[in-house]
Amino acid sequence: MNMKWLVRSQSMVTLASGMIYPYYLLFLKNLGNSFSKYGLAFAVFTISSAAASQWLAPRLDMYAKRWLMMSSLGMAGAMIAFPWITSYIWVLLLQVIMGLFNAMQRMSERVLLADYTDPGRRGKPVGNYHFWTSAASGFAVIIGGLLIDWLTIDVLFYLSALLYVWGSISIWRSNDATKR
C-alpha cells in the first residue's frame, strides 16, 4: 500500500460515513424522539472509541493495514444492521461496536500516514490526504441529501455499507496489503 491507495481507500470510507451521518439523526429521531438520546448514542460511540484506542495502540505498528481493512468491513456490517434495529438499546450496542471500528480506522490511517511520509517532508502529502478525504466528506453530504429525497434512509445505510466495502477492497487490492 502506498499513499495513493491510502488516499483512495480513506476517501471512500469518508464518503460512506459522511453520506449517512447527517441523516442518522432522522433514524434516531424515529427510534427515540429526543435529541438527548442522540447525544447519549454519540457519547457511547466516542467513549468506546477512546477506550478501544488504549487497547489498540500497542498493536498498531504490526497490523495497521489489516485493521484498516477490518474497520471498513466492520462499519459496513454496522450500516447493514442499522435498518433492522427496532430498539434504542440495540442502537447503543451498535454504537459501542462502531466505536471500536472507528478507533481502528482513525489510528491505523494515522500510523500509515506516518509510514508513507518522510520526517521533514510530511506537509504536502498530509495536506493532499486531508484535501481528498475532506472533499469526499463534503460531496457525501450533498449526495446523501439528493438520494434521501428519492430513497429511504434504509437504502442510504445500505449504500454507505457498499462504500465501506469498496474502501476495504481498495486496501486489500493495494500492492502490499498482505504486509503488516
Residue frames relative to the residue before (quaternion, step in Angstrom):
aa qw qx qy qz dx dy dz
M 1.0000 0.0000 0.0000 0.0000 0.00 0.00 0.00
N 0.0711 -0.7798 0.6197 0.0530 3.53 -1.00 0.76
M 0.7708 -0.3775 0.2416 0.4528 3.53 -1.31 0.02
K 0.6187 0.5588 -0.3499 0.4272 3.61 0.98 -0.80
W 0.6951 0.4612 -0.2739 0.4787 3.59 0.90 -0.91
L 0.6087 0.5380 -0.3569 0.4612 3.57 1.06 -0.65
V 0.6502 0.5060 -0.3135 0.4721 3.59 0.94 -0.88
R 0.6751 0.4981 -0.3043 0.4511 3.61 0.85 -0.91
S 0.6973 0.4776 -0.2930 0.4470 3.57 0.76 -0.98
Q 0.7220 0.4376 -0.2650 0.4658 3.57 0.88 -0.88
S 0.5581 0.5546 -0.3967 0.4729 3.59 1.20 -0.30
M 0.6330 0.5114 -0.3236 0.4827 3.60 1.05 -0.74
V 0.6544 0.5050 -0.3081 0.4710 3.58 0.95 -0.88
T 0.6566 0.4980 -0.3057 0.4769 3.58 0.98 -0.83
L 0.6159 0.5306 -0.3334 0.4775 3.57 1.06 -0.73
A 0.6538 0.5236 -0.3069 0.4518 3.59 0.96 -0.89
S 0.7181 0.4362 -0.2690 0.4709 3.58 0.81 -0.93
G 0.6757 0.5055 -0.3013 0.4440 3.58 0.96 -0.81
M 0.6152 0.5695 -0.3447 0.4223 3.55 1.12 -0.63
I 0.7688 0.3605 -0.1972 0.4900 3.60 0.99 -0.74
Y 0.5655 0.6724 -0.3860 0.2813 3.58 0.99 -0.78
P 0.7016 0.4503 -0.3211 0.4494 3.69 0.68 -0.84
Y 0.7136 0.4488 -0.2473 0.4777 3.57 1.10 -0.68
Y 0.4335 0.6875 -0.4302 0.3929 3.50 1.39 -0.08
L 0.5820 0.5824 -0.3567 0.4414 3.58 1.13 -0.67
L 0.6383 0.5241 -0.3278 0.4587 3.58 0.99 -0.82
F 0.6338 0.5329 -0.3211 0.4595 3.54 1.00 -0.85
L 0.7008 0.4552 -0.2733 0.4764 3.59 0.81 -0.97
K 0.5990 0.5619 -0.3665 0.4372 3.59 1.04 -0.68
N 0.6559 0.5035 -0.3126 0.4675 3.58 1.01 -0.71
L 0.6908 0.4561 -0.2822 0.4849 3.60 1.10 -0.60
G 0.8353 0.3018 -0.1021 0.4481 3.51 0.91 -0.89
N 0.2198 -0.8111 0.4989 0.2119 3.59 0.96 -0.77
S 0.7498 0.2847 -0.2592 0.5380 3.62 1.10 0.53
F 0.5019 -0.6555 0.4770 0.3016 3.51 -1.13 0.67
S 0.5442 0.5958 -0.4135 0.4217 3.60 1.19 -0.32
K 0.6248 0.5155 -0.3425 0.4760 3.60 1.10 -0.60
Y 0.6100 0.5174 -0.3493 0.4880 3.57 1.08 -0.65
G 0.6440 0.5303 -0.3158 0.4520 3.57 0.95 -0.89
L 0.6547 0.4980 -0.3117 0.4755 3.58 0.95 -0.84
A 0.6514 0.5154 -0.3207 0.4552 3.58 0.91 -0.88
F 0.6736 0.4804 -0.3017 0.4737 3.58 0.92 -0.85
A 0.6285 0.5271 -0.3324 0.4654 3.60 1.04 -0.73
V 0.6291 0.5185 -0.3344 0.4728 3.59 0.97 -0.80
F 0.6312 0.5334 -0.3211 0.4626 3.58 1.01 -0.83
T 0.7320 0.4367 -0.2584 0.4547 3.60 0.69 -1.04
I 0.6616 0.4946 -0.3178 0.4655 3.61 0.97 -0.75
S 0.6546 0.4839 -0.3275 0.4797 3.60 0.96 -0.73
S 0.6108 0.5324 -0.3474 0.4720 3.59 1.09 -0.63
A 0.6518 0.5071 -0.3100 0.4711 3.58 0.95 -0.85
A 0.6678 0.4957 -0.3034 0.4651 3.59 0.90 -0.89
A 0.6530 0.5163 -0.3149 0.4559 3.59 0.95 -0.84
S 0.6107 0.5774 -0.3576 0.4073 3.58 1.03 -0.71
Q 0.6290 0.5429 -0.3403 0.4403 3.58 1.07 -0.63
W 0.6698 0.4647 -0.2911 0.5007 3.57 1.07 -0.65
L 0.6903 0.5077 -0.2753 0.4358 3.58 0.99 -0.87
A 0.5686 0.6736 -0.3735 0.2888 3.57 0.95 -0.89
P 0.7294 0.4236 -0.2905 0.4518 3.64 0.68 -0.87
R 0.6948 0.4867 -0.2647 0.4585 3.60 1.20 -0.36
L 0.4867 0.7277 -0.4016 0.2689 3.58 1.24 -0.28
D 0.6540 0.5463 -0.3440 0.3944 3.58 0.81 -0.86
M 0.6944 0.4770 -0.2775 0.4619 3.57 1.04 -0.68
Y 0.8409 0.2179 -0.0432 0.4935 3.59 0.95 -0.85
A 0.2276 0.8310 -0.4937 0.1181 3.63 1.16 0.35
K 0.6957 0.4712 -0.2942 0.4555 3.62 0.81 -0.91
R 0.6494 0.5081 -0.3221 0.4652 3.56 0.94 -0.82
W 0.6910 0.4744 -0.2903 0.4617 3.57 0.90 -0.87
L 0.5900 0.5485 -0.3681 0.4643 3.56 1.13 -0.56
M 0.6605 0.4937 -0.2954 0.4824 3.57 0.98 -0.86
M 0.6746 0.4909 -0.2976 0.4640 3.61 0.89 -0.90
S 0.6165 0.5509 -0.3605 0.4318 3.60 1.03 -0.68
S 0.6509 0.5076 -0.3162 0.4676 3.60 1.01 -0.79
L 0.6593 0.4921 -0.3111 0.4757 3.57 0.96 -0.82
G 0.6415 0.5275 -0.3200 0.4559 3.58 1.01 -0.77
M 0.6624 0.4808 -0.3054 0.4866 3.57 0.99 -0.81
A 0.5931 0.5473 -0.3672 0.4624 3.60 1.08 -0.62
G 0.6474 0.5137 -0.3109 0.4694 3.57 0.96 -0.86
A 0.6452 0.5149 -0.3205 0.4647 3.58 0.99 -0.79
M 0.6521 0.5127 -0.3178 0.4593 3.60 0.98 -0.81
I 0.6409 0.5048 -0.3240 0.4790 3.57 1.07 -0.71
A 0.6719 0.5155 -0.2962 0.4418 3.59 1.03 -0.78
F 0.5852 0.6431 -0.3780 0.3178 3.61 0.94 -0.79
P 0.6883 0.4812 -0.3300 0.4310 3.66 0.73 -0.83
W 0.6720 0.5039 -0.2943 0.4559 3.59 1.18 -0.43
I 0.5390 0.6359 -0.3953 0.3858 3.57 1.26 -0.21
T 0.0987 -0.8107 0.5762 0.0316 3.55 -0.91 0.94
S 0.7326 0.3633 -0.2104 0.5357 3.58 1.27 -0.09
Y 0.5473 -0.6360 0.4457 0.3120 3.53 -1.05 0.82
I 0.5797 0.5738 -0.3736 0.4418 3.62 1.09 -0.60
W 0.6547 0.4972 -0.3112 0.4767 3.60 0.99 -0.78
V 0.5799 0.5578 -0.3673 0.4665 3.58 1.13 -0.63
L 0.6717 0.4955 -0.3032 0.4598 3.59 0.89 -0.91
L 0.6405 0.5112 -0.3269 0.4707 3.59 0.97 -0.79
L 0.6602 0.4954 -0.3037 0.4760 3.57 0.96 -0.84
Q 0.6089 0.5515 -0.3467 0.4526 3.59 1.10 -0.63
V 0.6162 0.5275 -0.3425 0.4741 3.59 1.05 -0.72
I 0.6642 0.4976 -0.2951 0.4735 3.57 0.90 -0.93
M 0.6646 0.4926 -0.3020 0.4738 3.58 0.93 -0.86
G 0.5988 0.5596 -0.3576 0.4476 3.59 1.09 -0.62
L 0.6291 0.5229 -0.3242 0.4750 3.56 1.03 -0.80
F 0.6958 0.4625 -0.2806 0.4725 3.60 0.82 -0.95
N 0.6079 0.5426 -0.3505 0.4617 3.59 1.08 -0.64
A 0.6491 0.5026 -0.3176 0.4746 3.59 0.94 -0.84
M 0.6293 0.5323 -0.3304 0.4598 3.58 0.98 -0.83
Q 0.6916 0.4869 -0.2775 0.4556 3.57 0.88 -0.97
R 0.7027 0.4805 -0.2806 0.4433 3.59 0.72 -1.03
M 0.7056 0.4561 -0.2768 0.4664 3.56 0.83 -0.93
S 0.6441 0.5198 -0.3257 0.4570 3.60 0.97 -0.79
E 0.6576 0.5034 -0.3311 0.4523 3.60 0.88 -0.85
R 0.6663 0.5022 -0.3140 0.4530 3.60 0.97 -0.73
V 0.6232 0.5147 -0.3391 0.4814 3.57 1.04 -0.73
L 0.6865 0.4775 -0.2894 0.4658 3.58 0.89 -0.88
L 0.5894 0.5466 -0.3689 0.4667 3.60 1.08 -0.62
A 0.6558 0.4910 -0.3083 0.4836 3.58 0.96 -0.81
D 0.6561 0.5248 -0.3119 0.4437 3.59 0.95 -0.86
Y 0.7590 0.4066 -0.2041 0.4657 3.60 0.94 -0.87
T 0.6860 0.3994 -0.2906 0.5342 3.56 1.25 0.19
D 0.4053 -0.7039 0.5340 0.2348 3.52 -1.24 0.51
P 0.5493 -0.6009 0.4553 0.3605 3.59 -0.99 0.78
G 0.7888 0.2798 -0.2341 0.4946 3.54 -0.93 0.93
R 0.7665 0.2350 -0.1527 0.5778 3.59 1.29 -0.21
R 0.3615 0.7636 -0.4642 0.2660 3.57 1.06 0.69
G 0.5234 0.6995 -0.3927 0.2873 3.56 1.11 -0.60
K 0.7120 0.4644 -0.2769 0.4481 3.59 0.70 -1.04
P 0.7103 0.4272 -0.3052 0.4689 3.67 0.73 -0.85
V 0.6369 0.5044 -0.3434 0.4711 3.61 1.01 -0.65
G 0.6251 0.5269 -0.3309 0.4714 3.60 1.07 -0.72
N 0.6353 0.5200 -0.3127 0.4778 3.57 1.03 -0.82
Y 0.6390 0.5229 -0.3089 0.4721 3.55 0.97 -0.92
H 0.6789 0.4865 -0.2914 0.4664 3.59 0.84 -0.97
F 0.6247 0.5471 -0.3466 0.4362 3.60 0.95 -0.81
W 0.7349 0.4433 -0.2543 0.4458 3.58 0.68 -1.09
T 0.6762 0.4662 -0.3174 0.4740 3.61 0.93 -0.73
S 0.6461 0.4998 -0.3275 0.4748 3.61 1.05 -0.66
A 0.6276 0.5203 -0.3342 0.4731 3.58 1.01 -0.77
A 0.6291 0.5301 -0.3321 0.4614 3.58 0.99 -0.81
S 0.6403 0.5253 -0.3240 0.4572 3.58 1.00 -0.78
G 0.6624 0.5043 -0.3049 0.4625 3.58 0.93 -0.86
F 0.6676 0.4831 -0.2975 0.4822 3.57 0.93 -0.89
A 0.6033 0.5798 -0.3534 0.4182 3.58 1.07 -0.70
V 0.6566 0.5010 -0.3164 0.4666 3.58 0.92 -0.85
I 0.6436 0.5086 -0.3208 0.4735 3.58 0.99 -0.80
I 0.6675 0.4963 -0.2965 0.4693 3.58 0.87 -0.97
G 0.6478 0.5179 -0.3145 0.4618 3.58 0.93 -0.88
G 0.6570 0.5186 -0.3075 0.4527 3.57 0.97 -0.85
L 0.6615 0.4918 -0.3044 0.4774 3.55 1.00 -0.79
L 0.6929 0.4924 -0.2805 0.4458 3.56 0.90 -0.94
I 0.6603 0.5288 -0.3350 0.4149 3.59 0.92 -0.80
D 0.5709 0.5776 -0.3848 0.4385 3.59 1.21 -0.35
W 0.7676 0.3513 -0.1807 0.5048 3.60 1.10 -0.66
L 0.7616 0.3235 -0.1621 0.5376 3.55 1.14 -0.59
T 0.5358 -0.5827 0.4750 0.3844 3.56 -1.26 0.05
I 0.6401 -0.5139 0.3931 0.4143 3.55 -1.25 0.30
D 0.5738 0.5855 -0.3789 0.4294 3.59 1.12 -0.59
V 0.6597 0.4980 -0.3081 0.4710 3.59 0.92 -0.88
L 0.6170 0.5433 -0.3408 0.4561 3.58 1.06 -0.70
F 0.6201 0.5206 -0.3320 0.4840 3.59 1.06 -0.72
Y 0.6736 0.4949 -0.2986 0.4606 3.60 0.92 -0.87
L 0.6382 0.5081 -0.3271 0.4771 3.60 1.00 -0.75
S 0.6148 0.5372 -0.3306 0.4734 3.55 1.07 -0.76
A 0.6341 0.5279 -0.3239 0.4629 3.58 0.99 -0.84
L 0.6417 0.5226 -0.3252 0.4576 3.60 0.98 -0.82
L 0.6579 0.4978 -0.3136 0.4701 3.57 0.98 -0.78
Y 0.6132 0.5257 -0.3490 0.4751 3.60 1.04 -0.68
V 0.6493 0.4993 -0.3183 0.4773 3.59 0.95 -0.83
W 0.6234 0.5383 -0.3305 0.4609 3.57 0.99 -0.81
G 0.6425 0.5149 -0.3137 0.4730 3.60 0.99 -0.82
S 0.6580 0.5056 -0.3009 0.4700 3.56 0.99 -0.83
I 0.6415 0.5106 -0.3190 0.4754 3.58 0.98 -0.82
S 0.6183 0.5462 -0.3384 0.4525 3.57 1.02 -0.75
I 0.6441 0.4909 -0.3165 0.4940 3.60 1.00 -0.75
W 0.6624 0.5256 -0.2981 0.4430 3.55 0.88 -0.96
R 0.7210 0.4523 -0.2407 0.4665 3.56 0.97 -0.87
S 0.4615 0.6772 -0.4661 0.3334 3.58 1.19 -0.18
N 0.6909 -0.5606 0.2831 0.3581 3.54 -1.12 0.71
D 0.8158 0.1395 -0.0928 0.5535 3.62 1.05 -0.45
A 0.1773 0.8285 -0.5129 0.1377 3.58 1.03 0.77
T 0.6235 0.5455 -0.3602 0.4289 3.58 1.11 -0.40
K 0.6174 0.5135 -0.3514 0.4814 3.57 1.25 -0.25
R 0.8350 0.1095 -0.1380 0.5212 3.54 -1.03 0.89
